[in-house]
Amino acid sequence: MKKERNIRIKDIVLLQAIVVIYTLSGVAAKFASGNGFLSFKFILFYGVEIGILGVYAVLWQQIIKKFDLSIAYANRSIALLWSMVWAVAFFHESVTIKNVIGVLIVITGTIIINSDDR
């Protein structure tokens, strides 16, 4: 028996904010990888990554109370968009047309999943 959930825009925005937090752990990991193993900066960025993942885990557990798990995980796919943004902003990586098309397809799928079935 499926329980009807009252999901508001605020909940979806909060879910997306949690996904953004999750993607920042990848940024910290990339910064850590650019330093010598067990150097001060490596340990610092690795610690930041673990801290971000800890915050994300607690927030994720709270937000999935409001969503069906399948919908929550579909929204996590937007991490691709944020990862691409961070790659350009922090690491000056290039974005190809294939990257953009792929992310647009993922965003379209997420919008479809979030749309009301009624």
C-alpha positions as CSV (number, residue, x, y, z in Angstrom):
1,M,0.0,0.0,0.0
2,K,1.5,3.3,-1.1
3,K,1.3,6.1,1.3
4,E,0.4,9.5,-0.2
5,R,3.2,12.0,0.6
6,N,2.8,15.8,0.6
7,I,6.0,17.0,-1.0
8,R,6.5,20.7,-1.4
9,I,8.9,22.7,-3.6
10,K,10.8,23.5,-0.4
11,D,11.4,19.8,0.2
12,I,12.7,19.4,-3.4
13,V,15.0,22.4,-3.0
14,L,16.3,21.0,0.3
15,L,17.0,17.6,-1.4
16,Q,18.9,19.4,-4.1
17,A,20.9,21.4,-1.6
18,I,21.9,18.1,0.1
19,V,23.0,16.7,-3.3
20,V,25.2,19.9,-3.7
21,I,26.7,19.1,-0.3
22,Y,27.4,15.6,-1.4
23,T,29.2,16.8,-4.6
24,L,31.5,19.0,-2.6
25,S,33.0,15.8,-1.1
26,G,34.3,15.1,-4.6
27,V,35.9,18.5,-4.8
28,A,37.7,17.9,-1.5
29,A,38.8,14.5,-2.8
30,K,40.2,16.0,-6.0
31,F,42.1,18.7,-4.0
32,A,43.5,15.9,-1.7
33,S,44.7,14.0,-4.7
34,G,46.7,16.9,-5.8
35,N,48.9,16.7,-2.8
36,G,51.5,14.2,-1.6
37,F,50.2,11.2,0.2
38,L,49.9,11.9,3.9
39,S,51.1,15.5,3.6
40,F,49.4,18.1,5.7
41,K,47.3,19.3,2.8
42,F,46.3,15.8,1.8
43,I,45.2,15.0,5.4
44,L,43.4,18.4,5.6
45,F,41.4,17.9,2.4
46,Y,40.8,14.2,3.2
47,G,39.4,15.3,6.6
48,V,37.2,17.9,4.9
49,E,35.9,15.2,2.6
50,I,35.1,12.9,5.4
51,G,33.4,15.8,7.3
52,I,31.3,16.7,4.3
53,L,30.2,13.0,3.8
54,G,29.3,12.9,7.5
55,V,27.1,16.0,7.2
56,Y,25.6,14.6,4.0
57,A,24.8,11.2,5.6
58,V,22.9,12.8,8.5
59,L,21.0,15.2,6.1
60,W,20.2,12.4,3.6
61,Q,18.7,10.3,6.4
62,Q,16.4,13.2,7.3
63,I,15.3,14.1,3.8
64,I,14.5,10.5,2.7
65,K,11.7,10.5,5.3
66,K,9.9,12.9,3.0
67,F,10.4,11.1,-0.3
68,D,10.0,7.6,-1.8
69,L,13.5,6.2,-2.0
70,S,13.3,5.9,-5.8
71,I,12.5,9.5,-6.1
72,A,15.2,10.6,-3.7
73,Y,17.8,8.6,-5.6
74,A,16.6,9.9,-9.0
75,N,17.2,13.4,-7.6
76,R,20.7,12.5,-6.6
77,S,21.5,12.1,-10.3
78,I,21.6,15.9,-10.5
79,A,25.0,15.4,-8.9
80,L,26.3,15.1,-12.4
81,L,25.4,18.7,-13.1
82,W,27.0,20.0,-9.9
83,S,30.1,17.9,-10.5
84,M,30.5,19.5,-14.0
85,V,30.0,22.9,-12.5
86,W,32.7,22.3,-9.8
87,A,35.1,20.8,-12.4
88,V,34.9,24.0,-14.4
89,A,34.9,26.4,-11.4
90,F,37.6,24.8,-9.3
91,F,39.7,22.8,-11.7
92,H,39.3,24.7,-15.0
93,E,38.3,21.5,-16.8
94,S,36.5,21.8,-20.1
95,V,32.9,20.8,-20.8
96,T,32.0,19.1,-24.1
97,I,28.7,19.2,-25.9
98,K,28.3,15.5,-25.0
99,N,28.6,16.5,-21.3
100,V,25.9,19.1,-21.7
101,I,23.6,16.8,-23.6
102,G,24.1,14.0,-21.1
103,V,23.3,16.3,-18.1
104,L,20.2,17.8,-19.9
105,I,18.9,14.2,-20.4
106,V,19.5,13.5,-16.7
107,I,17.7,16.7,-15.7
108,T,14.8,15.9,-18.0
109,G,14.5,12.5,-16.4
110,T,14.6,13.9,-12.9
111,I,11.9,16.5,-13.8
112,I,9.7,13.6,-15.1
113,I,10.3,11.5,-12.0
114,N,9.3,14.5,-9.8
115,S,6.2,15.4,-11.8
116,D,2.8,14.6,-10.4
117,D,1.3,11.4,-11.7
118,R,-2.2,12.7,-11.5
